[in-house]
C-alpha cells in the first residue's frame, strides 16, 4: 500500500477483527457459546481489541515493512499479544476481582496469534506478488520496445 495511513487503518481494522474473532472462538471452544455463562466480564469484546491495538502500537508492529519481514517481527507479534492478554487479565482482576480460566487465555492467545500472523504473511505474499508482477510487466514493456523496432529502407 502506498499510503502509510491507509495501511495503518487497514492493519488496525484487521487486528480488531482478529481480537474479537479470537475471543469468540475461545468462548465457543470453552463454553459452547459466544459469552461465558454466569460471567459479568463479557466486556472483553470491547476492551480486548483496544488493548491489543494499543500494545501492538507500543511494540511498533504497525511500523514493520511486511514485504521485508523476518522471524523476529513474528516474535514481536507473539510477545505483544502475550503482554496484551496479561493486561486484560490485570484489568479484569482489578475491576471485577475474577477473570476467565487460564485455558480460555491460552486459546485466545493461540487464535489471535494464528489470525494475525496468517494475515501478515498473506499481505507479505500479496505485496511480493504485486511487486513481481509490476517488474515482469516493466520487463515485458522493455522487451517490446527493443524487439518492436522497425527499420524502413526506401529509395529516395
N, C-alpha and C positions, 0 to 999 in steps of 0.2 A: 504494500500500500504506500502510495506516495505521500499522502497527508498524514503527518505524525499524530495529530489529534484524532483523526478519524480512526486510525489503527488503535489508539488508546481506548477510545469509546467502544470499538469492536471487541477488544480483548476484555475490557471490564464487563461488558454485557455477557460475553461467553462465560466469564468467571462467576457472575451472579447466577446464571442459569445452572452452571455446574454445581455450585454450592447448594442450591435448592434441590436439584435432582439427586445429589449425593445424600443429602439429609433424608429426603423422601424414600430413597432406596434402602437406606439403613433402617428406617422405621418399618418399611414393608418387610424386610428380612427379619427384624427382631420381633415385631408385634403384629404382622399381617395387616397393618393399616397405615394410613398416612400420618396419623397422630399417635403419640404414645398414650395408652389408656391411663386414666387417673393421674395425669401429669399436668400441672398448671404452668409448665415451662415450655409450651409449644411456641413461644415467641421466637424460638430459634430460627424459624423460617424467615424472619426479618433480620435478626441480629447476626446470624452466622454468615450470610453473604456480605454484609457490611464489614464484619471483622476480617473475613478472608480478603476482600479487596484492599482494605487498609494495610494489612500485613504484607500482601503482595507488593503494595506500593512502597512500603518501608524496605522490603528486601530487593527493591528495584527490578522486579520481574517484568514490569512494563517497559523498561528501558533496554531490554535484550533485543538484539537483532536476530530474529529466529532463523534467518537464512544461514547464519554462520554459527549457530548454537552447537555446543558440545555437551558432554555428560555433566559438567559442572553446573550448567544452567538448570538441568533437570533436577539435580540435587537441591538447588536453591528452592525449586517449587516444593519438593518434599519437605524440606526444613520449614519453609514458610507455612505450609498447611499444618504441620505439626504444631508450630507456635500458635497459629490461629485457633486450633482446637483447644490448646491449653488456655488461651484467653477466653474462649467460650465456656470452658469448664469453670474457670475462676468467676466469670460474671454470673453463671448460674448458681454457684455456691454462695456468692455474695448477695444476690438478690433473693433467692428462694431457699437457701440452706440445703438444697439437694440438687442432684444432677442426674443425667442419664447413666445407664450401665456402661461399664468400660467396653463391653463388646459393641455397643452402639457407636462409640467413638472410633473403635477400630474399623468397623465397616464404613463409617463416614470418611475416615482417613483414606482407606483403600479406594473408595468410589471417587472421591474428589481428586485424588492423585491420578487415577486412571483417566478420568474425563479430561482434566486439564492437560496432562501430558499428551494424550492422544490428539487433542485439539491443536496443541502447539506443533506437534510433529506433522500433522496433516497440513497445517499452514506452512510449515517449512517446506514440505514436499511440493505444495502448490506454488510457493514462491520460486523454488528451484525450477519447476516445470515451466512457469511463465518466463523466467529469465532465459532458459534454454530455448524455448520457442521463439523468443524475440531474437536471440543470437542466430538461430537457424534461419529465420526469415531475413535477417540482415545479410547473412552469407549467401542466401539464395538470390537476393536482390543484387549483390555484388557480382555473382556468377552470371546473372542475366545481362548485366551491363557489359561485362567483359566478353561474353560469348555472343551477345546480340549486336556487335558492331558489324556494319556492312560497309564494304568499300565499293564505291561506284567508280567505274572507269568508263570514260566516254571520250569520244573524239569531238574536238572542237568547236 
